[in-house]
C-alpha cells in the first residue's frame, strides 16, 4: 500500500478520534451512559481500521 494513502488514513482516523472523544467528554457531563457509549464507539471505530491496515501490510 502506498505510504501517502496510509498517512491520509491515519490522519483521518486521528481527526475522527479527537472529534468523537471530545463529544463524548461533553456528553459525559450530562449523560454518563451516553458518554461511555461514545468512548467505546470511538475506540472501535479507530481500532478496526488500524487492525485492517495491520493485516494488509
Predicted model as a PDB file, atoms N, CA, C, CB and O in Angstrom, pLDDT in the B-factor column:
MODEL        1                                                                  
ATOM      1  N   UNK A   1       0.841  -1.172   0.000  1.00 67.00           N  
ATOM      2  CA  UNK A   1       0.000   0.000   0.000  1.00 67.00           C  
ATOM      3  C   UNK A   1       0.890   1.240   0.000  1.00 67.00           C  
ATOM      4  CB  UNK A   1      -0.959  -0.005   1.216  1.00 67.00           C  
ATOM      5  O   UNK A   1       1.947   1.258   0.631  1.00 67.00           O  
ATOM      6  N   UNK A   2       0.460   2.253  -0.698  1.00 85.00           N  
ATOM      7  CA  UNK A   2       1.218   3.489  -0.810  1.00 85.00           C  
ATOM      8  C   UNK A   2       1.316   4.182   0.563  1.00 85.00           C  
ATOM      9  CB  UNK A   2       0.561   4.429  -1.851  1.00 85.00           C  
ATOM     10  O   UNK A   2       0.342   4.244   1.314  1.00 85.00           O  
ATOM     11  N   UNK A   3       2.493   4.689   0.863  1.00 86.00           N  
ATOM     12  CA  UNK A   3       2.723   5.338   2.148  1.00 86.00           C  
ATOM     13  C   UNK A   3       1.838   6.572   2.322  1.00 86.00           C  
ATOM     14  CB  UNK A   3       4.188   5.726   2.283  1.00 86.00           C  
ATOM     15  O   UNK A   3       1.359   6.845   3.423  1.00 86.00           O  
ATOM     16  N   UNK A   4       1.623   7.311   1.244  1.00 91.00           N  
ATOM     17  CA  UNK A   4       0.781   8.501   1.313  1.00 91.00           C  
ATOM     18  C   UNK A   4      -0.654   8.145   1.689  1.00 91.00           C  
ATOM     19  CB  UNK A   4       0.804   9.243  -0.020  1.00 91.00           C  
ATOM     20  O   UNK A   4      -1.289   8.851   2.471  1.00 91.00           O  
ATOM     21  N   UNK A   5      -1.151   7.073   1.141  1.00 88.00           N  
ATOM     22  CA  UNK A   5      -2.520   6.629   1.454  1.00 88.00           C  
ATOM     23  C   UNK A   5      -2.622   6.228   2.920  1.00 88.00           C  
ATOM     24  CB  UNK A   5      -2.938   5.443   0.545  1.00 88.00           C  
ATOM     25  O   UNK A   5      -3.602   6.554   3.589  1.00 88.00           O  
ATOM     26  N   UNK A   6      -1.622   5.529   3.415  1.00 87.00           N  
ATOM     27  CA  UNK A   6      -1.619   5.118   4.819  1.00 87.00           C  
ATOM     28  C   UNK A   6      -1.577   6.349   5.731  1.00 87.00           C  
ATOM     29  CB  UNK A   6      -0.414   4.187   5.112  1.00 87.00           C  
ATOM     30  O   UNK A   6      -2.274   6.388   6.745  1.00 87.00           O  
ATOM     31  N   UNK A   7      -0.784   7.334   5.385  1.00 91.00           N  
ATOM     32  CA  UNK A   7      -0.717   8.554   6.191  1.00 91.00           C  
ATOM     33  C   UNK A   7      -2.044   9.308   6.175  1.00 91.00           C  
ATOM     34  CB  UNK A   7       0.404   9.463   5.686  1.00 91.00           C  
ATOM     35  O   UNK A   7      -2.466   9.836   7.204  1.00 91.00           O  
ATOM     36  N   UNK A   8      -2.698   9.363   5.032  1.00 92.00           N  
ATOM     37  CA  UNK A   8      -4.007  10.012   4.942  1.00 92.00           C  
ATOM     38  C   UNK A   8      -5.017   9.273   5.802  1.00 92.00           C  
ATOM     39  CB  UNK A   8      -4.491  10.071   3.480  1.00 92.00           C  
ATOM     40  O   UNK A   8      -5.806   9.900   6.509  1.00 92.00           O  
ATOM     41  N   UNK A   9      -5.000   7.960   5.749  1.00 90.00           N  
ATOM     42  CA  UNK A   9      -5.915   7.163   6.574  1.00 90.00           C  
ATOM     43  C   UNK A   9      -5.656   7.416   8.056  1.00 90.00           C  
ATOM     44  CB  UNK A   9      -5.765   5.659   6.256  1.00 90.00           C  
ATOM     45  O   UNK A   9      -6.601   7.558   8.832  1.00 90.00           O  
ATOM     46  N   UNK A  10      -4.394   7.475   8.456  1.00 91.00           N  
ATOM     47  CA  UNK A  10      -4.063   7.720   9.863  1.00 91.00           C  
ATOM     48  C   UNK A  10      -4.494   9.114  10.310  1.00 91.00           C  
ATOM     49  CB  UNK A  10      -2.563   7.544  10.091  1.00 91.00           C  
ATOM     50  O   UNK A  10      -4.954   9.285  11.439  1.00 91.00           O  
ATOM     51  N   UNK A  11      -4.352  10.108   9.442  1.00 94.00           N  
ATOM     52  CA  UNK A  11      -4.781  11.468   9.785  1.00 94.00           C  
ATOM     53  C   UNK A  11      -6.296  11.524   9.940  1.00 94.00           C  
ATOM     54  CB  UNK A  11      -4.317  12.474   8.710  1.00 94.00           C  
ATOM     55  O   UNK A  11      -6.804  12.165  10.861  1.00 94.00           O  
ATOM     56  N   UNK A  12      -7.017  10.857   9.045  1.00 93.00           N  
ATOM     57  CA  UNK A  12      -8.481  10.828   9.142  1.00 93.00           C  
ATOM     58  C   UNK A  12      -8.918  10.115  10.418  1.00 93.00           C  
ATOM     59  CB  UNK A  12      -9.095  10.133   7.906  1.00 93.00           C  
ATOM     60  O   UNK A  12      -9.845  10.565  11.091  1.00 93.00           O  
ATOM     61  N   UNK A  13      -8.262   9.016  10.755  1.00 92.00           N  
ATOM     62  CA  UNK A  13      -8.596   8.297  11.990  1.00 92.00           C  
ATOM     63  C   UNK A  13      -8.276   9.135  13.223  1.00 92.00           C  
ATOM     64  CB  UNK A  13      -7.839   6.964  12.054  1.00 92.00           C  
ATOM     65  O   UNK A  13      -9.027   9.111  14.198  1.00 92.00           O  
ATOM     66  N   UNK A  14      -7.181   9.867  13.190  1.00 93.00           N  
ATOM     67  CA  UNK A  14      -6.830  10.734  14.304  1.00 93.00           C  
ATOM     68  C   UNK A  14      -7.865  11.840  14.474  1.00 93.00           C  
ATOM     69  CB  UNK A  14      -5.439  11.335  14.096  1.00 93.00           C  
ATOM     70  O   UNK A  14      -8.294  12.127  15.592  1.00 93.00           O  
ATOM     71  N   UNK A  15      -8.264  12.456  13.372  1.00 95.00           N  
ATOM     72  CA  UNK A  15      -9.283  13.513  13.428  1.00 95.00           C  
ATOM     73  C   UNK A  15     -10.605  12.955  13.953  1.00 95.00           C  
ATOM     74  CB  UNK A  15      -9.490  14.147  12.031  1.00 95.00           C  
ATOM     75  O   UNK A  15     -11.249  13.576  14.798  1.00 95.00           O  
ATOM     76  N   UNK A  16     -11.005  11.799  13.463  1.00 92.00           N  
ATOM     77  CA  UNK A  16     -12.253  11.173  13.910  1.00 92.00           C  
ATOM     78  C   UNK A  16     -12.184  10.831  15.392  1.00 92.00           C  
ATOM     79  CB  UNK A  16     -12.548   9.906  13.088  1.00 92.00           C  
ATOM     80  O   UNK A  16     -13.167  11.008  16.111  1.00 92.00           O  
ATOM     81  N   UNK A  17     -11.051  10.349  15.854  1.00 92.00           N  
ATOM     82  CA  UNK A  17     -10.904  10.006  17.259  1.00 92.00           C  
ATOM     83  C   UNK A  17     -10.965  11.228  18.158  1.00 92.00           C  
ATOM     84  CB  UNK A  17      -9.607   9.277  17.478  1.00 92.00           C  
ATOM     85  O   UNK A  17     -11.637  11.203  19.189  1.00 92.00           O  
ATOM     86  N   UNK A  18     -10.281  12.285  17.786  1.00 93.00           N  
ATOM     87  CA  UNK A  18     -10.304  13.509  18.584  1.00 93.00           C  
ATOM     88  C   UNK A  18     -11.710  14.087  18.637  1.00 93.00           C  
ATOM     89  CB  UNK A  18      -9.325  14.546  18.013  1.00 93.00           C  
ATOM     90  O   UNK A  18     -12.179  14.497  19.698  1.00 93.00           O  
ATOM     91  N   UNK A  19     -12.374  14.118  17.503  1.00 93.00           N  
ATOM     92  CA  UNK A  19     -13.726  14.677  17.434  1.00 93.00           C  
ATOM     93  C   UNK A  19     -14.705  13.861  18.283  1.00 93.00           C  
ATOM     94  CB  UNK A  19     -14.208  14.726  15.974  1.00 93.00           C  
ATOM     95  O   UNK A  19     -15.501  14.427  19.033  1.00 93.00           O  
ATOM     96  N   UNK A  20     -14.645  12.542  18.164  1.00 93.00           N  
ATOM     97  CA  UNK A  20     -15.575  11.689  18.898  1.00 93.00           C  
ATOM     98  C   UNK A  20     -15.301  11.723  20.397  1.00 93.00           C  
ATOM     99  CB  UNK A  20     -15.490  10.256  18.388  1.00 93.00           C  
ATOM    100  O   UNK A  20     -16.239  11.771  21.192  1.00 93.00           O  
ATOM    101  N   UNK A  21     -14.037  11.700  20.790  1.00 93.00           N  
ATOM    102  CA  UNK A  21     -13.697  11.744  22.212  1.00 93.00           C  
ATOM    103  C   UNK A  21     -14.111  13.082  22.822  1.00 93.00           C  
ATOM    104  CB  UNK A  21     -12.189  11.510  22.415  1.00 93.00           C  
ATOM    105  O   UNK A  21     -14.613  13.113  23.945  1.00 93.00           O  
ATOM    106  N   UNK A  22     -13.910  14.182  22.104  1.00 94.00           N  
ATOM    107  CA  UNK A  22     -14.306  15.478  22.657  1.00 94.00           C  
ATOM    108  C   UNK A  22     -15.822  15.557  22.820  1.00 94.00           C  
ATOM    109  CB  UNK A  22     -13.809  16.622  21.758  1.00 94.00           C  
ATOM    110  O   UNK A  22     -16.316  16.123  23.794  1.00 94.00           O  
ATOM    111  N   UNK A  23     -16.551  14.993  21.871  1.00 94.00           N  
ATOM    112  CA  UNK A  23     -18.008  14.961  22.003  1.00 94.00           C  
ATOM    113  C   UNK A  23     -18.429  14.040  23.145  1.00 94.00           C  
ATOM    114  CB  UNK A  23     -18.658  14.504  20.686  1.00 94.00           C  
ATOM    115  O   UNK A  23     -19.394  14.324  23.854  1.00 94.00           O  
ATOM    116  N   UNK A  24     -17.704  12.941  23.319  1.00 94.00           N  
ATOM    117  CA  UNK A  24     -18.018  12.021  24.418  1.00 94.00           C  
ATOM    118  C   UNK A  24     -17.798  12.686  25.767  1.00 94.00           C  
ATOM    119  CB  UNK A  24     -17.165  10.752  24.316  1.00 94.00           C  
ATOM    120  O   UNK A  24     -18.598  12.497  26.684  1.00 94.00           O  
ATOM    121  N   UNK A  25     -16.733  13.458  25.903  1.00 94.00           N  
ATOM    122  CA  UNK A  25     -16.469  14.165  27.164  1.00 94.00           C  
ATOM    123  C   UNK A  25     -17.562  15.191  27.422  1.00 94.00           C  
ATOM    124  CB  UNK A  25     -15.080  14.855  27.132  1.00 94.00           C  
ATOM    125  O   UNK A  25     -18.023  15.334  28.554  1.00 94.00           O  
ATOM    126  N   UNK A  26     -17.981  15.904  26.385  1.00 95.00           N  
ATOM    127  CA  UNK A  26     -19.047  16.894  26.531  1.00 95.00           C  
ATOM    128  C   UNK A  26     -20.361  16.212  26.925  1.00 95.00           C  
ATOM    129  CB  UNK A  26     -19.229  17.692  25.218  1.00 95.00           C  
ATOM    130  O   UNK A  26     -21.099  16.729  27.764  1.00 95.00           O  
ATOM    131  N   UNK A  27     -20.653  15.062  26.329  1.00 94.00           N  
ATOM    132  CA  UNK A  27     -21.880  14.332  26.641  1.00 94.00           C  
ATOM    133  C   UNK A  27     -21.816  13.706  28.025  1.00 94.00           C  
ATOM    134  CB  UNK A  27     -22.136  13.253  25.594  1.00 94.00           C  
ATOM    135  O   UNK A  27     -22.837  13.608  28.706  1.00 94.00           O  
ATOM    136  N   UNK A  28     -20.632  13.284  28.451  1.00 94.00           N  
ATOM    137  CA  UNK A  28     -20.471  12.598  29.732  1.00 94.00           C  
ATOM    138  C   UNK A  28     -20.903  13.470  30.906  1.00 94.00           C  
ATOM    139  CB  UNK A  28     -19.027  12.169  29.915  1.00 94.00           C  
ATOM    140  O   UNK A  28     -21.330  12.952  31.937  1.00 94.00           O  
ATOM    141  N   UNK A  29     -20.796  14.783  30.758  1.00 94.00           N  
ATOM    142  CA  UNK A  29     -21.178  15.694  31.851  1.00 94.00           C  
ATOM    143  C   UNK A  29     -22.655  15.570  32.198  1.00 94.00           C  
ATOM    144  CB  UNK A  29     -20.859  17.140  31.473  1.00 94.00           C  
ATOM    145  O   UNK A  29     -23.020  15.636  33.372  1.00 94.00           O  
ATOM    146  N   UNK A  30     -23.509  15.392  31.190  1.00 93.00           N  
ATOM    147  CA  UNK A  30     -24.953  15.306  31.424  1.00 93.00           C  
ATOM    148  C   UNK A  30     -25.485  13.876  31.373  1.00 93.00           C  
ATOM    149  CB  UNK A  30     -25.683  16.146  30.410  1.00 93.00           C  
ATOM    150  O   UNK A  30     -26.441  13.540  32.071  1.00 93.00           O  
ATOM    151  N   UNK A  31     -24.868  13.042  30.550  1.00 94.00           N  
ATOM    152  CA  UNK A  31     -25.380  11.693  30.301  1.00 94.00           C  
ATOM    153  C   UNK A  31     -24.212  10.718  30.380  1.00 94.00           C  
ATOM    154  CB  UNK A  31     -26.099  11.600  28.909  1.00 94.00           C  
ATOM    155  O   UNK A  31     -23.492  10.522  29.401  1.00 94.00           O  
ATOM    156  N   UNK A  32     -24.030  10.113  31.535  1.00 95.00           N  
ATOM    157  CA  UNK A  32     -22.873   9.244  31.767  1.00 95.00           C  
ATOM    158  C   UNK A  32     -22.866   8.024  30.844  1.00 95.00           C  
ATOM    159  CB  UNK A  32     -22.853   8.786  33.217  1.00 95.00           C  
ATOM    160  O   UNK A  32     -21.830   7.691  30.269  1.00 95.00           O  
ATOM    161  N   UNK A  33     -24.007   7.360  30.699  1.00 95.00           N  
ATOM    162  CA  UNK A  33     -24.063   6.169  29.840  1.00 95.00           C  
ATOM    163  C   UNK A  33     -23.793   6.520  28.384  1.00 95.00           C  
ATOM    164  CB  UNK A  33     -25.427   5.486  29.963  1.00 95.00           C  
ATOM    165  O   UNK A  33     -23.106   5.777  27.682  1.00 95.00           O  
ATOM    166  N   UNK A  34     -24.322   7.631  27.933  1.00 94.00           N  
ATOM    167  CA  UNK A  34     -24.086   8.060  26.561  1.00 94.00           C  
ATOM    168  C   UNK A  34     -22.635   8.399  26.307  1.00 94.00           C  
ATOM    169  CB  UNK A  34     -24.945   9.247  26.235  1.00 94.00           C  
ATOM    170  O   UNK A  34     -22.104   8.084  25.242  1.00 94.00           O  
ATOM    171  N   UNK A  35     -21.979   9.037  27.271  1.00 93.00           N  
ATOM    172  CA  UNK A  35     -20.563   9.362  27.137  1.00 93.00           C  
ATOM    173  C   UNK A  35     -19.699   8.120  27.072  1.00 93.00           C  
ATOM    174  CB  UNK A  35     -20.117  10.232  28.284  1.00 93.00           C  
ATOM    175  O   UNK A  35     -18.761   8.051  26.278  1.00 93.00           O  
ATOM    176  N   UNK A  36     -20.009   7.149  27.896  1.00 95.00           N  
ATOM    177  CA  UNK A  36     -19.259   5.889  27.877  1.00 95.00           C  
ATOM    178  C   UNK A  36     -19.478   5.154  26.557  1.00 95.00           C  
ATOM    179  CB  UNK A  36     -19.677   4.991  29.062  1.00 95.00           C  
ATOM    180  O   UNK A  36     -18.539   4.594  25.989  1.00 95.00           O  
ATOM    181  N   UNK A  37     -20.707   5.157  26.075  1.00 95.00           N  
ATOM    182  CA  UNK A  37     -21.008   4.504  24.795  1.00 95.00           C  
ATOM    183  C   UNK A  37     -20.250   5.184  23.655  1.00 95.00           C  
ATOM    184  CB  UNK A  37     -22.531   4.531  24.516  1.00 95.00           C  
ATOM    185  O   UNK A  37     -19.770   4.504  22.748  1.00 95.00           O  
ATOM    186  N   UNK A  38     -20.135   6.503  23.684  1.00 94.00           N  
ATOM    187  CA  UNK A  38     -19.392   7.204  22.641  1.00 94.00           C  
ATOM    188  C   UNK A  38     -17.898   6.907  22.709  1.00 94.00           C  
ATOM    189  CB  UNK A  38     -19.624   8.699  22.751  1.00 94.00           C  
ATOM    190  O   UNK A  38     -17.236   6.822  21.674  1.00 94.00           O  
ATOM    191  N   UNK A  39     -17.371   6.751  23.895  1.00 94.00           N  
ATOM    192  CA  UNK A  39     -15.959   6.393  24.031  1.00 94.00           C  
ATOM    193  C   UNK A  39     -15.711   4.993  23.481  1.00 94.00           C  
ATOM    194  CB  UNK A  39     -15.517   6.474  25.505  1.00 94.00           C  
ATOM    195  O   UNK A  39     -14.716   4.763  22.793  1.00 94.00           O  
ATOM    196  N   UNK A  40     -16.602   4.067  23.777  1.00 95.00           N  
ATOM    197  CA  UNK A  40     -16.482   2.711  23.236  1.00 95.00           C  
ATOM    198  C   UNK A  40     -16.592   2.736  21.712  1.00 95.00           C  
ATOM    199  CB  UNK A  40     -17.568   1.786  23.837  1.00 95.00           C  
ATOM    200  O   UNK A  40     -15.833   2.056  21.021  1.00 95.00           O  
ATOM    201  N   UNK A  41     -17.541   3.524  21.187  1.00 92.00           N  
ATOM    202  CA  UNK A  41     -17.692   3.664  19.746  1.00 92.00           C  
ATOM    203  C   UNK A  41     -16.427   4.224  19.116  1.00 92.00           C  
ATOM    204  CB  UNK A  41     -18.881   4.559  19.420  1.00 92.00           C  
ATOM    205  O   UNK A  41     -16.009   3.765  18.052  1.00 92.00           O  
ATOM    206  N   UNK A  42     -15.821   5.196  19.748  1.00 93.00           N  
ATOM    207  CA  UNK A  42     -14.594   5.791  19.224  1.00 93.00           C  
ATOM    208  C   UNK A  42     -13.460   4.774  19.203  1.00 93.00           C  
ATOM    209  CB  UNK A  42     -14.192   7.010  20.059  1.00 93.00           C  
ATOM    210  O   UNK A  42     -12.721   4.685  18.222  1.00 93.00           O  
ATOM    211  N   UNK A  43     -13.322   4.016  20.269  1.00 94.00           N  
ATOM    212  CA  UNK A  43     -12.262   3.006  20.327  1.00 94.00           C  
ATOM    213  C   UNK A  43     -12.440   1.967  19.231  1.00 94.00           C  
ATOM    214  CB  UNK A  43     -12.244   2.322  21.700  1.00 94.00           C  
ATOM    215  O   UNK A  43     -11.473   1.585  18.572  1.00 94.00           O  
ATOM    216  N   UNK A  44     -13.669   1.507  19.030  1.00 93.00           N  
ATOM    217  CA  UNK A  44     -13.932   0.512  17.997  1.00 93.00           C  
ATOM    218  C   UNK A  44     -13.710   1.097  16.608  1.00 93.00           C  
ATOM    219  CB  UNK A  44     -15.359  -0.022  18.122  1.00 93.00           C  
ATOM    220  O   UNK A  44     -13.130   0.441  15.742  1.00 93.00           O  
ATOM    221  N   UNK A  45     -14.168   2.329  16.392  1.00 91.00           N  
ATOM    222  CA  UNK A  45     -14.044   2.912  15.063  1.00 91.00           C  
ATOM    223  C   UNK A  45     -12.611   3.285  14.711  1.00 91.00           C  
ATOM    224  CB  UNK A  45     -14.918   4.126  14.957  1.00 91.00           C  
ATOM    225  O   UNK A  45     -12.310   3.522  13.541  1.00 91.00           O  
ATOM    226  N   UNK A  46     -11.730   3.342  15.689  1.00 93.00           N  
ATOM    227  CA  UNK A  46     -10.310   3.566  15.412  1.00 93.00           C  
ATOM    228  C   UNK A  46      -9.564   2.231  15.332  1.00 93.00           C  
ATOM    229  CB  UNK A  46      -9.682   4.468  16.501  1.00 93.00           C  
ATOM    230  O   UNK A  46      -8.707   2.050  14.467  1.00 93.00           O  
ATOM    231  N   UNK A  47      -9.883   1.314  16.218  1.00 93.00           N  
ATOM    232  CA  UNK A  47      -9.152   0.051  16.287  1.00 93.00           C  
ATOM    233  C   UNK A  47      -9.411  -0.852  15.080  1.00 93.00           C  
ATOM    234  CB  UNK A  47      -9.522  -0.681  17.555  1.00 93.00           C  
ATOM    235  O   UNK A  47      -8.496  -1.518  14.597  1.00 93.00           O  
ATOM    236  N   UNK A  48     -10.639  -0.875  14.598  1.00 92.00           N  
ATOM    237  CA  UNK A  48     -10.963  -1.775  13.488  1.00 92.00           C  
ATOM    238  C   UNK A  48     -10.213  -1.417  12.200  1.00 92.00           C  
ATOM    239  CB  UNK A  48     -12.460  -1.752  13.229  1.00 92.00           C  
ATOM    240  O   UNK A  48      -9.619  -2.305  11.589  1.00 92.00           O  
ATOM    241  N   UNK A  49     -10.217  -0.147  11.762  1.00 90.00           N  
ATOM    242  CA  UNK A  49      -9.429   0.175  10.566  1.00 90.00           C  
ATOM    243  C   UNK A  49      -7.925  -0.017  10.763  1.00 90.00           C  
ATOM    244  CB  UNK A  49      -9.697   1.599  10.151  1.00 90.00           C  
ATOM    245  O   UNK A  49      -7.229  -0.428   9.835  1.00 90.00           O  
ATOM    246  N   UNK A  50      -7.417   0.276  11.965  1.00 90.00           N  
ATOM    247  CA  UNK A  50      -5.996   0.039  12.218  1.00 90.00           C  
ATOM    248  C   UNK A  50      -5.665  -1.443  12.159  1.00 90.00           C  
ATOM    249  CB  UNK A  50      -5.595   0.608  13.576  1.00 90.00           C  
ATOM    250  O   UNK A  50      -4.606  -1.828  11.664  1.00 90.00           O  
ATOM    251  N   UNK A  51      -6.552  -2.259  12.654  1.00 92.00           N  
ATOM    252  CA  UNK A  51      -6.365  -3.712  12.575  1.00 92.00           C  
ATOM    253  C   UNK A  51      -6.338  -4.167  11.117  1.00 92.00           C  
ATOM    254  CB  UNK A  51      -7.489  -4.450  13.346  1.00 92.00           C  
ATOM    255  O   UNK A  51      -5.503  -4.987  10.736  1.00 92.00           O  
ATOM    256  N   UNK A  52      -7.248  -3.636  10.304  1.00 89.00           N  
ATOM    257  CA  UNK A  52      -7.269  -3.999   8.891  1.00 89.00           C  
ATOM    258  C   UNK A  52      -6.013  -3.519   8.170  1.00 89.00           C  
ATOM    259  CB  UNK A  52      -8.507  -3.421   8.219  1.00 89.00           C  
ATOM    260  O   UNK A  52      -5.502  -4.216   7.293  1.00 89.00           O  
ATOM    261  N   UNK A  53      -5.508  -2.330   8.530  1.00 86.00           N  
ATOM    262  CA  UNK A  53      -4.249  -1.866   7.947  1.00 86.00           C  
ATOM    263  C   UNK A  53      -3.091  -2.770   8.355  1.00 86.00           C  
ATOM    264  CB  UNK A  53      -3.964  -0.421   8.371  1.00 86.00           C  
ATOM    265  O   UNK A  53      -2.208  -3.053   7.545  1.00 86.00           O  
ATOM    266  N   UNK A  54      -3.090  -3.216   9.584  1.00 87.00           N  
ATOM    267  CA  UNK A  54      -2.027  -4.078  10.087  1.00 87.00           C  
ATOM    268  C   UNK A  54      -2.007  -5.414   9.328  1.00 87.00           C  
ATOM    269  CB  UNK A  54      -2.206  -4.323  11.601  1.00 87.00           C  
ATOM    270  O   UNK A  54      -0.939  -5.929   8.995  1.00 87.00           O  
ATOM    271  N   UNK A  55      -3.183  -5.961   9.062  1.00 88.00           N  
ATOM    272  CA  UNK A  55      -3.274  -7.234   8.348  1.00 88.00           C  
ATOM    273  C   UNK A  55      -2.796  -7.084   6.903  1.00 88.00           C  
ATOM    274  CB  UNK A  55      -4.719  -7.762   8.378  1.00 88.00           C  
ATOM    275  O   UNK A  55      -2.131  -7.977   6.377  1.00 88.00           O  
ATOM    276  N   UNK A  56      -3.128  -5.969   6.260  1.00 75.00           N  
ATOM    277  CA  UNK A  56      -2.780  -5.766   4.856  1.00 75.00           C  
ATOM    278  C   UNK A  56      -1.291  -5.623   4.637  1.00 75.00           C  
ATOM    279  CB  UNK A  56      -3.477  -4.554   4.326  1.00 75.00           C  
ATOM    280  O   UNK A  56      -0.797  -5.992   3.571  1.00 75.00           O  
ATOM    281  N   UNK A  57      -0.565  -5.107   5.596  1.00 63.00           N  
ATOM    282  CA  UNK A  57       0.872  -4.890   5.404  1.00 63.00           C  
ATOM    283  C   UNK A  57       1.634  -6.130   5.611  1.00 63.00           C  
ATOM    284  CB  UNK A  57       1.389  -3.838   6.319  1.00 63.00           C  
ATOM    285  O   UNK A  57       2.859  -6.130   5.490  1.00 63.00           O  
TER     286      UNK A  57                                                      
ENDMDL                                                                          
END                                                                             
